[in-house]
Amino acid sequence: MPVSRTRILELPVDTNKAIDAARHAVATVIQGTPVVHGSAVTGSVRTSWASWGEDLTLTVAEAANGSRVTVKSASRLPTQFLDWGKHRKNLNRLQHELETAAQVHAAVIDPG
């Protein structure tokens, strides 16, 4: 299993709305307050039976049809080699929350 997993999505909304949707998505998944650095939104998932926690990063950029969002879930512990599908679950949940907050369906450019 990978130490991290990345998915690239296109949303048919402007970058400001995409950043707001990313903030909502991360806040929903991490059970806390996300950190916003310009066009990037970050947060950490707590330790569970499946992992030592994950760092989530959503980076928003302009795209021809709206916004491109790069969603990344990375193991907090770099020596962790088995994630029990946790990264894929994080990406699926973040995509769902992004789509819900932006009220659109995302086009998956790279499924990760």
Order of alpha helices (4+ residues) and beta strands (2+ residues): beta-alpha-beta-beta-beta-beta-alpha-beta
